[in-house]
Amino acid sequence: MRDLIANSHSRIGRQLLPIRPSLAPVAHHASLALEVYYGAQAAVRADWISLVGETLHARVSVHGGIIEDIRARTAGRLQISLAFHQGVHHDTATVIRYLESLGLAATVLHAVEPSPTAAFPAEFVSEAA
């Protein structure tokens, strides 16, 4: 069951545990809207949402999700949006790499790409940035 929930491409998992949030009203206020997945292998810190907000200098909003503790492992997915503080911009690939470093996977639901990338830890910034 955990594998079905943790697998971002599992149709059965999505049917068993659907998410029905409404991102439409907030999409135009957010720089980035994502569906974030708790993986089956990596442990994820309980405070990852506040850590993302502090590190990326963004307001993180949770719009819906399902998180289960199955056999002492966290599995599930959330739909979140990030509204970067004024003057702060991060490209989508950098944000996704940062989430991966926290043990999360993510797919983009909505993105407004910034022009310049703000200062960010070098290990998460792509060579092309």
N, C-alpha and C positions, 0 to 999 in steps of 0.2 A: 504494500500500500504506500509506504514512504516513497518508493521509487516512482510510482505513478504521480504522486503529488509534486515531487521535486523535479520531475522531468518537464521542462518548459514546453516540450512538443507533444506531450501526452494528451491525446484527445479524450481518452477515458478519464484521466485525472481532472481535466477541465470540466467534464460533464459531471463528475462526482462532486467536485468542489468549485462551483462557478463563482466568478466575481462579477458583480453588476454595479460598478460605480459609475458616476457620471463625471467624466473629465471635461465635457464640453464647456461648462461655465468657467472653468479655470484655465483651460488650455491657452487662451490668449494672454493671460497674466503670467504664465510660467515660461521660463526659458527652455525647460526640458521636462517631458512627461515620460515615465518609464514603467515597464512592468519588471519587477525585481523578483528573482527566484532564489530561494534558499536551496542550496545544493544538497545532494545526499551524502557527499563525502566530507566537505569542509564544515567545521564548526563556525558559527557566525556570532560575533559579540552581541550581547543583548542591547548595548547602547549604540549600535551602528547608525541609527537614524540621527542622533545628536552629533555623533562623530562626523558624519557626512556633512551636516549643516555647518559645523565649526570649521572643518578642513576646507570645504569648497566655498565658504562664505555665502551660504544660500539658505533660504527658508525652505524646509522640506515639509510637504503636505502629503498625508496619506489619504487616498481616496477610496480605497477598498482593498480587501484581501482576505486570505485564508492562511492561517499559520497553525500547524499541528505539531505536537510533540509525539513522535512515534518511536517507540523503543529507545527513549532517551536521546533522540536526535530531532532537531527542528527541521521541518520541511514545510514548503508552501510558497506563496507568492503574494506580492503586494503591488498595487498600482500607486505610484507616487509622482509628485511633480517637484521640481526644483525651481525656485525663483531666486536668481543670483542677486546679491546686494548690488546697489548702484556702483558702476565702475568695475565690477568683477565679471569676467567672462571665461568660460571653459568650453573647449570643443567637446562634442559628444563622445568621441573615441577616448579622450582622456578621462572623462567621467566614468565611462564603462570600465576602463582598465582599473581605475581606483576602486570601484565596487567589486571587481574581481579580486583585488588584493585583500578585500575584507571577507572573501568566501562567497560572494553573491554573483549571480549572473543577471544580465538585464537585456531587455529589448526595448527599442525606442518606440513610443506611441506618438510623440509629437516633439519637434525640436525647432528652435529658432537659433540658428548658428550665429555666433558672434564673429566679428571681424578679427580683432587681436585676441590672443590667449593671455590671460593674466598669469602672474607668477604662480607656479605650482610645482610640487616636488618633481625633480627631473626624471625619476624612474617611471613616472606615469605619462610623461609628455612624449608624443611620437616624434620621430626624427624629422618628419615633414613639417611639424608645427613651428 
